[in-house]
């Protein structure tokens, strides 16, 4: 994940809009294959873009792209299928109206406040043994 996303002036969409992304892959070899799985495979684990405007009265965020959610003990679901059947190619997005620094209203497909629910952000937990 890019720790220093690029900032752009997008005119009517915002003067300070940050755009970043992640591209990662996964490969696996296994000898005790779950039914429906393969002994060897490679896939894109994350190919996502993040667009964020976090200043001003109208703010927004969007996470879009492809992802897979590998888990231990079950057959691997390829990113092309996982993106379609889990949270879609737009798993998180929201619009935020922030008339003051102490009050805001948000609407959209909001991220969870429950951890460690990882959704489509597995790349942020690469040291996590759950993957």
LINKAZI-V875831 format. One record per pair of residues at least 4 apart in sequence whose ideal C-beta (glycine too) atoms are under 7 Angstrom apart, sorted by the first residue. I is the first residue (numbers start at 1). J is the second residue. Records with the same first field share a line. If there is no record, write none. Layout:
I=J / J
This chain:
1=22 / 123 / 124
2=20 / 21
5=18 / 19 / 20 / 50
6=18 / 19
7=16 / 17 / 18
8=17 / 19
9=15
10=14 / 17
13=17
14=53 / 56
16=53 / 55
17=51 / 52 / 53
18=52
19=49 / 51
20=50
21=48 / 49 / 50
22=46 / 48 / 123
23=46 / 47
24=45 / 46 / 123
25=42 / 43 / 44 / 45
26=42 / 43 / 45 / 68 / 70
27=42
28=41 / 76
29=39 / 40
30=39
31=39
33=37 / 38 / 39
34=74 / 75
35=75
36=75
37=75 / 76
41=76
43=68 / 78 / 79
44=66 / 79
45=67 / 68 / 79 / 122 / 123
46=67 / 122 / 123
47=65 / 66
48=63 / 64 / 65 / 67
49=64 / 65
50=63
51=62
52=61
53=59 / 60
54=59
55=59
57=97 / 98 / 99
58=97
59=96 / 98
60=94 / 95 / 96
61=93 / 94
62=90 / 93
63=91 / 92 / 93
64=89 / 90
65=89
66=79 / 80 / 83 / 89
67=79 / 82 / 83 / 120
68=77 / 78 / 79 / 82
69=77 / 82 / 86 / 122
70=76 / 131
77=81 / 82
78=82
79=83
81=85
82=86
83=88 / 89
87=91 / 119 / 120
91=109 / 119 / 120
92=109 / 111
93=108 / 109
94=106 / 107 / 108 / 109 / 110
95=107 / 108
96=104 / 106
97=104 / 105
98=104
99=103
106=110
112=117 / 119
118=122 / 125
122=131
125=131
